[in-house]
Amino acid sequence: QVQLVESGGGLVQPGGSLRLSCAASGFIFSLSAMSWYRQVPGKERELVASISSRGGTTNYADSVKGRFTISRDNAKKMVFLQMNSLKSEDTAVYYCKRAWDSNGSASWGQGTQVTVSS
């Protein structure tokens, strides 16, 4: 079964940086486009970034363009999200997901909490 384990979250000051990691198993990772989502209480999950199976194509939400970078290492079966110039609005639980899985049927991990605060 698809397993996704997010890590790397924590408390960071505004303007700071954080690097999230997602370890994948249970599927052919190298053939799967991947995405990062985030969610705050009372809101729907928001698509943050996506990356193609080989990493050649990336897409970002307007709110994070120029600040976040998604990348992957297919040999390690991991996807990353480098977050720079963090703002309080970036505070959320961050999740990784196979890009083409529907939101309702996706094998979500537990997520990792990112808190941006002074």
C-alpha positions as CSV (number, residue, x, y, z in Angstrom):
1,Q,0.0,0.0,0.0
2,V,1.1,3.6,-0.7
3,Q,3.0,5.0,2.3
4,L,4.1,8.6,2.6
5,V,5.9,10.0,5.6
6,E,6.4,13.7,6.0
7,S,9.1,15.3,8.2
8,G,11.1,18.4,8.7
9,G,8.5,20.8,10.1
10,G,8.9,22.9,13.1
11,L,8.8,26.4,14.5
12,V,10.6,29.1,12.5
13,Q,10.6,32.9,12.6
14,P,9.3,35.0,9.8
15,G,11.8,35.3,7.0
16,G,13.4,32.0,8.0
17,S,13.8,28.8,6.1
18,L,12.7,25.2,6.5
19,R,13.2,22.0,4.4
20,L,10.5,19.4,4.4
21,S,11.0,15.8,3.3
22,C,8.6,13.1,2.2
23,A,9.7,9.4,2.2
24,A,7.7,7.2,-0.2
25,S,7.1,3.5,-0.4
26,G,4.5,1.0,-1.8
27,F,4.5,2.2,-5.4
28,I,6.9,3.0,-8.3
29,F,8.0,6.4,-7.1
30,S,10.1,7.1,-10.2
31,L,7.0,7.0,-12.4
32,S,4.8,9.2,-10.1
33,A,4.5,12.9,-10.2
34,M,4.3,14.2,-6.7
35,S,2.7,17.2,-4.9
36,W,2.9,19.1,-1.7
37,Y,-0.3,20.3,0.0
38,R,-1.0,22.3,3.1
39,Q,-4.0,22.7,5.4
40,V,-5.0,25.0,8.2
41,P,-7.9,24.3,10.6
42,G,-11.2,24.9,9.0
43,K,-9.8,25.2,5.5
44,E,-9.5,22.8,2.6
45,R,-6.1,21.4,1.7
46,E,-4.3,23.8,-0.7
47,L,-2.0,22.6,-3.5
48,V,1.4,24.2,-2.9
49,A,3.7,22.6,-5.5
50,S,4.0,19.7,-7.9
51,I,6.9,18.0,-9.7
52,S,6.9,15.6,-12.6
53,S,8.2,12.1,-12.3
54,R,11.8,12.9,-13.3
55,G,11.8,16.4,-11.8
56,G,11.9,18.3,-15.1
57,T,8.7,20.2,-14.6
58,T,7.5,22.0,-11.5
59,N,4.5,24.1,-10.7
60,Y,3.8,26.3,-7.7
61,A,0.9,28.1,-6.1
62,D,1.1,31.9,-6.7
63,S,1.4,32.4,-3.0
64,V,4.7,30.6,-2.8
65,K,6.3,31.3,-6.1
66,G,9.8,32.6,-5.7
67,R,10.0,31.4,-2.2
68,F,9.5,27.6,-2.3
69,T,11.3,25.0,-4.3
70,I,10.1,21.4,-4.8
71,S,12.6,18.7,-5.7
72,R,13.0,15.0,-5.7
73,D,15.5,12.2,-5.4
74,N,14.2,9.1,-7.2
75,A,17.1,6.9,-6.0
76,K,16.1,7.7,-2.4
77,K,12.3,7.8,-3.2
78,M,12.0,11.1,-1.6
79,V,10.5,14.5,-2.4
80,F,11.5,17.7,-0.8
81,L,10.1,21.2,-0.3
82,Q,12.6,24.0,0.4
83,M,10.8,26.9,2.0
84,N,12.5,30.3,2.2
85,S,11.4,33.7,3.3
86,L,8.6,32.2,5.4
87,K,5.6,34.2,6.3
88,S,3.0,33.7,9.1
89,E,0.5,32.8,6.3
90,D,2.6,29.7,5.6
91,T,1.7,28.2,8.9
92,A,-0.1,24.9,8.2
93,V,0.3,21.2,8.3
94,Y,2.1,20.1,5.1
95,Y,1.4,16.8,3.3
96,C,2.9,15.1,0.2
97,K,0.7,13.2,-2.2
98,R,0.9,11.4,-5.6
99,A,-0.1,14.2,-8.0
100,W,-2.7,12.2,-9.9
101,D,-4.5,10.6,-6.9
102,S,-7.8,12.2,-6.1
103,N,-7.9,14.1,-2.9
104,G,-10.4,11.8,-1.2
105,S,-8.7,8.6,-2.1
106,A,-5.1,9.7,-1.7
107,S,-2.8,7.9,0.7
108,W,-2.1,10.9,3.0
109,G,0.5,10.7,5.6
110,Q,0.3,12.3,9.0
111,G,1.7,15.5,7.7
112,T,4.3,17.8,9.3
113,Q,3.5,21.0,11.2
114,V,5.1,24.2,10.1
115,T,4.6,27.2,12.4
116,V,6.0,30.6,11.4
117,S,5.9,32.9,14.4
118,S,8.1,35.4,16.3
